[in-house]
Amino acid sequence: MSVEQYLDAMFGLKGQVAVVIGGAGVLGSAMCQGLARAGAHVVVADVTEPACTAAVNKIKDLNCGASGVIIDVTSRASIEAVLAKAREITGRVNILVNCAGVNHGSDFLDHPEEKWDFVMNINLKGVFLACQVFGKHMVEAGGGTIVNIGSVTSHLPLSRVFGYAASKAGVLNLTRNIAHDFGAKGVRVNCICPGFFPAEQNRKLLDEKRVDSIMRHTPMHRYGEPEELVGALLLLVSPKAGSFITGTHVNVDGGFTAAWF
Ligand SMILES: NC(=O)c1ccc[n+]([C@@H]2O[C@H](COP(=O)([O-])OP(=O)(O)OC[C@H]3O[C@@H](n4cnc5c(N)ncnc54)[C@H](O)[C@@H]3O)[C@@H](O)[C@H]2O)c1
């Protein structure tokens, strides 16, 4: 067996179908391309149509298979409709990536209740709903795998992002609990906790002083590139390489979390 054949057998996703919720975003789009390049048919699910189409076109430009569907992850009916649509196109879903996310920054005493609800509904309730809807399908179909996107704030405090940090701590703990429940049912559930990546949300939230401080506290002293999430993702979703990995997380953060402790 050649090196290429061995790597393909370990990490290849030919014949697999992946749904990526929030797949049109900065990190989601890179993960969609990585899954597609590994051989999966990717269903990009996102709330905005133009971004969704652009993400699908980037995958098609790689000569890989992709479809786009609109979703609002705060609505069970919308998630069920996406599962139905994905099954119509591809028969079944093997892989779910929960990557939709929003943020809000303010001092604690000024944090508006409606922003708390907005962030919690998308970041945490959305993951709960999607894991329930797609998890049921995977259990009934005899297996599958889910990757939820957490954050360094799944573990650590970061100033001014109270609702966000609470939601991401919830995502990590929910991941472990669902993995426990699904362990014997053939569905593996894991979490990736990214550090700091160049993204619109960060540009809005972090001024120059905070970026400087984050870079000083990141052992690798730089932002991550979205493509740098793909290796961890392929390991976790691979039926072969990831076959005994569930209920855990991978930090892709240039050492930020390790340096904190
Ligand atoms: N960028 C970073 O540095 C960073 C760090 C850690 C964690 N994360 C997490 O990674 C994920 C992706 O972040 P990103 O930086 O790519 O941000 P992004 O804003 O580019 O992507 C988020 C995506 O979620 C989608 N979305 C928002 N509301 C939705 C809804 N109701 N239903 C479905 N989709 C919805 C958006 O349309 C967008 O495409 C998020 O969960 C974020 O919290 C990002």
The ligand as an ORCA input file, in Angstrom:
! r2SCAN-3c Opt
* xyz 0 1
  N     -13.032     33.272     14.580
  C     -12.531     32.915     15.738
  O     -11.464     33.407     16.163
  C     -13.243     31.886     16.572
  C     -12.598     31.453     17.729
  C     -13.210     30.480     18.497
  C     -14.426     29.971     18.130
  N     -15.044     30.423     17.017
  C     -16.330     29.830     16.688
  O     -16.244     29.270     15.407
  C     -17.531     29.329     14.772
  C     -17.383     30.045     13.434
  O     -16.922     31.350     13.666
  P     -16.398     32.305     12.486
  O     -15.260     33.061     13.035
  O     -16.261     31.535     11.240
  O     -17.614     33.329     12.412
  P     -18.530     33.724     11.174
  O     -19.376     34.848     11.650
  O     -17.701     33.943      9.961
  O     -19.401     32.404     10.967
  C     -20.528     32.115     11.747
  C     -21.611     31.615     10.815
  O     -22.776     31.310     11.602
  C     -23.895     31.682     10.813
  N     -25.088     31.890     11.644
  C     -25.368     32.928     12.457
  N     -26.607     32.791     12.969
  C     -27.107     31.632     12.480
  C     -28.330     30.941     12.637
  N     -29.323     31.429     13.397
  N     -28.504     29.763     11.983
  C     -27.523     29.264     11.194
  N     -26.345     29.872     10.996
  C     -26.145     31.051     11.628
  C     -23.457     32.985     10.137
  O     -24.282     33.289      9.015
  C     -22.018     32.677      9.776
  O     -21.894     32.143      8.471
  C     -18.450     30.046     15.743
  O     -19.148     29.094     16.514
  C     -17.479     30.815     16.614
  O     -18.013     31.084     17.887
  C     -14.487     31.367     16.221
*
